[in-house]
Amino acid sequence: MYIIGENIHIISEKVKEALKNRDAKFFQELAVRQVEAGAQALDLNLGPRKADGEEVFPWIAQTVEKVVDVPLSFDSTNIVGIEAGLKKVTKAQPIINSTSAEQERLEKVPLVAKKYNTKLIALTLGKSGIPVAADDRVNIALEYLIPRALEVGLPISDLIIDPLVLTVSGCQEYCPHLIEAIRTLQFAWDPPPNISVGLSNVSNSVPRENRSLINRVYCAMLMGVGLKMMIADPLDEKLKETIRIIEERDESTPLGRLYLKIADRINAMEEPTIDDIDQTDPEQVAIWKTVQILLNKVIYAEGYLEQ
């Protein structure tokens, strides 16, 4: 699994304060921690930064590149600020996060990606918003995102399709459709583009104590249909262990066997069943209940684990 570390994110109060103070040490330590934990790239989500983007993005790029060598992903709607940051990148091939199929962004952002030889994350988002159905998301990739990349001369190998993870707490019906979108996108073009998701989005607005569980169960399901790249938290040890279990097919523990069963059933277009779990094990029961909300079989509520 190629993990793009998510922890430099403006939603964090610590990140917000450090950015305000231009605290280089804070960002460097956070960058190093993520890379040492296994991140193969770093997402730099600083928000739009309309007032100071042309200063902030170069500063963060230079600051982080002093201590790590991995690709930097510029995550913002401010393409002018991103371009300023790209000019200061000296190490690995960077990533622009992101374009969409909306006309203005699709016109401008791929050209910048081509100009600076970056990879480009492209969202299956059109002018009417995010479609629910998997086929509609795939069609946006086929009709708009891939053709535009080819039109500007961006190699398909540098295009990363993001079919959009939305939170189970507010958009539960999207969760199973995303699984099928990832399954289909791998066969929708030859050669297929890379596919990535923002994994932690699925647990946004969920009580903190349940977030890691929801993230790693969804990760197992998405790996079942072939997901190999994601923006996620490399500091989440339980998530990384889930990834390892599936990649190595480690059946040495009951929990490992359950995660593999989940991934295998999703791969086979089947639904996990109650017979897959040991109902005397509370951890397995929690995973089972999480599968049910992610497949939209049981309505999500904050206390779903107690139901």
N, C-alpha and C positions, 0 to 999 in steps of 0.2 A: 504494500500500500504506500503510495506516494502522498505524504502528509504535508500540506501547506499550513504552517503554524498560524493559529488564529489570534494569539494573545495580545498582539499590539493592535488594540481596537479602541476607538474613541468612546465606545459605550462604557468602558471602564473608567471609574473616577480617578484611579491612580494614573492611568494613561493620560487622561484629560489634564490632570494637574502637572504631570511631567512635561507634557507638550507645551503647556502655558509657560513653564519655567525653563524650557529648552534644556531639560535635564538629560544630557547625553548619557551619563552613567546608567540611569534607570533603563533606557532603551537598549543600551549595549548589554547589560546584564540579562534583560529579558530575552533578547535575541539569542545570546549564548545558551541560556537555559533551554530554550526551545530546540535549538540545533543539537545540543548534547542529548536531549531526550528523544531525538529521532526525526525532527522536522527536516524535510529536504528542500523546503522553500519557506519564506516568511511573508505572510500577508501584512501589509501596512495599511490599516483602515483608519484614516485620520479624518474622515468626513469630507464634505465639500470644500471647506476652507476657502470660501469665496474671497475673503479679504486678504489672506496671506498665503494662499496656496503656492504661489510662485517662489516663495521663500521657504516655506515649511517642507515641501516635498524634496527639494535638493538637500536640505539640512538633514532630514531623516535618512535619506539614501546614503549620504556620506557618513553619517554617524554609525549606522548599522554595518555598513561595509568595512568599517575599520576593524571589526571584530569577528565577522563571519564571511564565508565565501559562497553561501547558497543564493539561489535566485530570490529577488525581491519582487513581490506582487503589489503593485500600486492599486489600492482598492478605494476608488472615489468616483464621483460623477464629474469631477473637475478635470477635464481633459487638458486644459492649459497648465494646471498645476502638475499633473502627471508628466506631461512633456518636459517641464522644467526639471522634474526629478530624474527622468530618463537620461537627460544630458549628463548627469553626474555619475551614472552607473558605470563601473569599470570592471566588474568581475563577471558573474554568471549572467546568462541570458535572462532578462527580466520578464515580468508578466504584467499585462494590463488587465485589471479587474474592475469594470467590464464594459462590453457593449451589450446591446439588445437589438431586437428587430424594429425598434422605434426609429422612424426615418432619420431624425437629426443625428442620433448616436451612431446608427449604422452607416451613415454617410461619412462621419468624421473619424470615429475611433479606429476602424480598421486601417485607415490611411496612416495614422500615427503608429500603429503596431508595425506596419510594413516599413515605415521610415526608420524606425529605431530597432528593427529586427527583434521584436519581442514576441512572446507567446500572447495569445488573446483569449480571455474567458468571455464567452458569448452566452447570454441568458436567453432562454426560450420565452421571451416576454415581448408581446406586440403592443400596438397602440391601444388595443382594447383590454390590456391587462394580461394576467396569467391565466392560460386556459387550464381547465381541470383535467380533461381527458388526455391520456398518454399520447394518442395519435395526433392530437392537435399540437402538442409540444414538439413531437418529432417533425411534424410538417413545418413548423416555424424554422427548425434547423435546416430542413431540406430546401425550403422555398426562399429563405432569406439569409440565414447566417452563413451557411457553407457557400452558396453562390457569391455572396459579397466577398468572402475571404479569397475565393478563386479570382474574382474580378480584379482585386487590388494586388494580386500576386503573393498573397500570404500562404505559405505551405499548409496543407491540411494537418501536417504533423505539429504545427504551431497553433492550431485552433483547438480550444477546449470548450466543449458544449456543457453548459450548466442547466439542467432541466428543472431546477428550482425546488429546493426543500422549503416547505412552509410548516409552521408550527402545528403540532397535533392539538394544541389547546384552542385554536381558532379556525383551523382549516383542515380538520381531520380527514375529510373526504379526499384531499390531495395526496395523502400519504401512500396509499396503494397504487395510485396512478403514476407516481414518480418511479416506483419499482419497475413498472411495465415500460415507462419511457426509457429508462436505462437499458432494459433488456433489448428494446427495439433499436435504439440508436447505434448499437454495436454492429448492426447488420444493414443499416440504412444507407451506407456510403462505402465505397471501396477506393482507397483505404478508409477505414472509419476514423473520425476525429477522436481525440481524447475526450473523456467524460469526467467531470468533477462536480461535487456538490458542497455546499456549506452545511456540513452535518449538524452542527449545533443549533441551526435554525429550527430543527424539529422540536427542540425542547425550550425554545424561547417562551417566556411567560408561564413557565412551569415552576412549581416550587423547587428551590435549589437542590433539596435532598433527592429529588427524583430525576434530575437532569442527566446525570451520567448514565443511569440505567436506561433511560429512553434512548439516549445517543448510541449506546453500544448495542442495544437490541436492533435498532434500525440499521446500524452499520452491518451487523451480521446478515440482515435481510438483503441489504444492497450489495454486499459482497457475493451473496448467492446468485445475483444476476450479473456479476462481473465487474462491479465497481473497483477501480484500481487507483483512484486519486480523490482526495477530498481536502477541504479546508476544515481543520479540526484542532482539538487541543492536544498537543503532544505530551502535555504534563499529566494527562489523565491515564494513570497506570492501568486501570481496569479496562479502558477502551483499547489500549495497546495490547493487553493480554488477549482480549477477544480477537483482535486482528491476527495476532500470532497463532492462536489456536486454529483459526480457519485457514490461514496460509499454510501452516505446517500439518494440518489435519491431525491435530493432537487429540486423541481419544482417551487419554490416560486418566481423565477425571470425569465425574458425572456432568459437571458444568460444561466441560469441553465437548462432551458428546451431545449435549443439548444444543449448544450454539452451532455445531456442525449439522445437526438434524434440521435446525431452522434454516440454515443456509441451503442445505441440500433440497429441502422441500420447496423453498422459494425458487430455486433453480429449476426444479421439475414442474413448476407452475402448479404446485400443490399448496395447501394451507397446513401449517403445523396443527397437530391435534393434541387433545388433552392426554392421550396415551403416550405422547412423547416425553412427558415429564413425570418426575417422582413427586406426587402430591404431598408427601410428608416433608419435603424440603422447601422451606419458605422462600429461599432464593430462586429456586426453579419456578415456584408458583408466581413470584413477582415477574419473572421473565415471561411466563405464559400470559399473564394479564397485560403485560406491555405489548406483546405480539397482537393481542386482541384489539387494543386501541389503535395500533398502527395499521392494522388491516381494516379498520373502521367497522369492526364487528360489535364493539361495545362502545357506547358514548363516553368520551373522555370527561373526567371530572378530577379535580385536584386530589380527591381522596380515592382514586380508582383502585389503589392497592389494598384498600380496606374493604372494598365491596365484595 
